[in-house]
Amino acid sequence: MSRKNRPSTIDRLPKEVREKIAHLRDAGCTLDEIINTLNTLLPSDGLPSRSALHRHVKKQEQVTARMRESRQMVEAIAKNFGDKHTSDISRMNLELMQDIILRVLMVTDEEGEASVVDPKDIMFLATAMEKSAKASKSDFDQQLAAARETERRQTAEKAAEKAAATAKKQGLSAETISAIKSSILGVA
């Protein structure tokens, strides 16, 4: 197995120990303090090296920084599109965009350095998602208009039938009844 694909010594530790490392780092503990705590939790032959711990902590800090940058980019993009009430689809698109930005920011080159992302690329992505949301809204509006038109026709047909029945009871001619129905239905 190549070195790149092999889990680090920290990644091979039990989940509880990795969580403890993260908790200690979040609490502001130094590498030496974390190592001292690991001495009490792990057998001496299972301890990671100081350099391995340093690489792990540094990587976690980079991920946290990228997530923070990602969140800031998404907030800036959202402000550019206005603070309008959003539908579930728009919110989903925004979350999807945030996830994509985070994934792009987490890409590293062969030396483990973070990739450089052109803000224009992120703006193109945001514009595409905005257009997708607008197309979805337009489609919804068309379906809603068609449903309303169907409901309007059904209501008019029921009214025309009631008017025809009443006119027939009153003794109006078939021609007059037909004219009344055509007028209600909007047929010339």
N, C-alpha and C positions, 0 to 999 in steps of 0.2 A: 504494500500500500504506500502510495506516495505521501510525502510529509504533509502536503496541503490537505489531503483527504483524511488524515489521521486526527482523531479528537485530541485536544490538548490535555495535559495532565489535570487541569482544572475541570474541563468538560467531562472527564472520566470520574470525577468525584461524585459521591452521592448527592442527590438533589438538595437534601437538607443542608449539606455543607456549602454547596454553591449559593443557596439562599442566605446562609449565615454570612458568607463573604460579602454578598451584595448589601446585606443589612449593615454590616460593620462599616463598609465603605460609605454608605449613605449617612451613617452616623459620624463620619469624619475621621475614622480610625486610619492610622498610617499602615503601610505595608508590614512593618515590624509588629505592630499591635495585632494585625490580622494573623500573621504567622504564629505569634504567641498563642492566640486563641485556637488556631488549627492544631498546635502541639497538644492541646488538651482534648481535642476531638478525634484526632487520627493517630494511628501508629506511626512511629518515626520513619518507617520505610514507605509510608503512603503520603508523606508530606510533599507538596509541590515545591519547586524551587522558588526562590524570591523573584527571579527573572520571569518565570512562568506566571506567577501571581501578578507581577507588574504588567506583563503583556495583557493578561485577562482584564485587569482593572482599567487599563488604558483603552482597550477595545470597548468595554462597557461604557466608559465615559464618552467615547466617540459616537457610539450608538445613541446615547442620551442627547448629545449635542445635535446630532442629525435629526432626531425626532423633534427637538425644540425648533430647529431651523425649518423643518417641514411644517410644523404647526404655524409658525410665523408666516411662511409663504402662503399657506392656505388661507390664513386670516387676511392677508394683504389682498389676495386674489378675490376673496369673498367681498371685501370692501369695495373693490373696483366694480363688481357687478351690482352693487347696491345692497342695502339692508332691507330686502323685500321679504314678505312671507313666502316661505318655500314649501313646496309640496314634498311628499315622501320621496318622490323620484329625484327631486332636486337635492334633497338632503343626502340621499344615497349616492348621487353623482359626486357631491362634495366629499363625502367620506372615501369614495373610490379614488378620487383625485388625490386626496391626502395619502392614501395607501400607495398609490403609484409613485408619488413624489418621494415618499419615504424609501421605497424600494430602489428608486433611481439613485438617491443619495447614499444608500448603503452599498452600492456597487464599488468594489475596489479593484485596483489594477494588480498586476502580478507581484508587486512589492508590498501590497497591503495598504497602499495609500488610497485615500478616498478619491473617487472620480470627481471630475469637475463638471457641473451641470450648468448649461447656458440658460439663464432665466428666460430667454426667448422661447426655448423648447417647452418650458413649463407653461408659459403664456399660451403657446399654440395648443397645448393639451387642454388648458382651461377653456380656451375659445371653442375647441371641438366639443367639449362636454357641455358648454353653454348652448351651442347650436343643437346638440342632441336633445337637451332638455326642452328647448323651444319647439323642436319638431315633435316631440312627445306631447307637449301641451297642445300644439296645433291639431294633432291627430285626435286627442281627447276632445277638443272643442268641436271638431267635425262630427265625431260620434255623438256628442251631446246634442248638437243641432239636429242631426238626423233623428234621434230619439224623440226630441221635442216635436219635430214635424210629424212624426208618426202618431204621437199622442194627440196633436192638434187635429189631424185628419180623422182619427177614431172618434174624438169628441164631436166633431162637425157631422160625421156620419150618423152618430146616435141622435144628435139634435135634429138632423134632417128627417130621420125615420119617425121621431116623435111628432114633428111638425106635420109630416105627411099623414100619420095616423089620425091626428086631431083634425086636419083639413078634410079627410075622408069622412069622419064622423059628422062634420058640419055640412057635408053634401057638396063640397067643391068638386069641380070636374077634374079628370085625370090630367088634363093639360095644365090646369092651374096648380095642381099638386106637384107636377113635374117642374114647373117654373119655380115654385117655392123651394123645392129640394136643390135645384141647380143654384139658386141664389145663396142658400146656406152653405153649400159645398164650394162655392166660388167657381162653378163651371159656367161658362158662357153659352 
